[in-house]
Amino acid sequence: MVALYEEAEKFLGKQSEQWSILIQRIGPCCLKVSNELLPHQSIIKSVFFQQLHPTAAAAIYQRFLDLFNNVFPTEQDIIKNKNLLSSTGLSKQKKDTILSIADGYLKKSIPSEKKIKLLNDQEIIEQYIQIKGVGVWTVQMMLIFNQGRLDVMPSSDLAIRKKYSLLMQKACQITPTQLIKETEYLSPYRTIAAWYLWQMK
């Protein structure tokens, strides 16, 4: 991945002076990709972190793991122990979403790890967002941090929109639709561009 990141940095740095300065200031990209979890498990983990402070979300997620001896459970175990999920601090909506993902995986209504490798980003997103409680941002986090896809721009991410607007000296914060259109020139390395935006102080 290091060679790919270096190639991406060179590409982005050539797109504008703003990108060149930002990359020099932040330094080499060190985006960490982990496939320790299967894609749908990564989606489940992301659900815990939706609209919560990271510290609070991490505590709830750890309580979830504690139910299963600190090991990510099988889909069957999640469904079998569904009545215990609320004890972790999960909201009913998130609990229902997690159960739907587990059920969808067992029924093969969401793509397996093998099938995901054959699909493009948009095809994966479209399949997952059929599940209530799973939005585009959640799937994009899986594509970035679990699958290592290099051309994902999480346009609904508020921090990304704020920092891109700041980087490009916009008079006001741009919308998700505007961000998608305005960052097309950063393809095929929009994930790396997003990583640099996340690092901006």
C-alpha positions, 0 to 999 in steps of 0.5 A: 500500500505504501507505493500506492499511497506515494503514487496518490500523494504525487498525483494529488500534489499536482492537482493544485497548490492547495493540495501540494501544500497540505500534503507537504504539511501533513506528510506521508499518508498512513491510512490504516486498512484492516480486514480483520473483520468481514465487510458486513462485520465492519458495517456492524461495527460502524453502526455503533459509532454512528452519531455518537462521540467516539469514546462513548461508542467505543465503550458500547462496542466493547460491552458488545464484544464482552457478551461474546468473550471479547470475540466478534460474534457469528451472525447466529450468535448475534441473533440468538442473543438479541435480547442481550444487545440492549444491555450494552447501551445500544439504542433500539434502532441500532439494535434492529439495524445490527440484527438486520445486517446479521439476518441479511448476511445469513440469507445472502441478501447482502454481498459476501466478502468474495462477491464484494471484490467483484462489485464496484463501490456504488453497487456495494453501497446500493445493496447495503443501504437497502437495510434500514439504518445503514446509510451511504457514509457507513458503507463508505467507511467499510470501503475505506477502512476495511476494503482499502478502496482508493477512490471513495469521497465521503461527501456526507461527512461534515468534517470533510465538507468543512475542511474541503471548504476551508482548503479551497477558501470557499465563502460558505460550506459546500453541500454533499452534491457539490463536493462530489462534483468538485472532487471528480478531478481527484479520482482515482485517489479520492480516499487519500484526499479524504484522509488528508482532509481528516488530518487538517487542523 
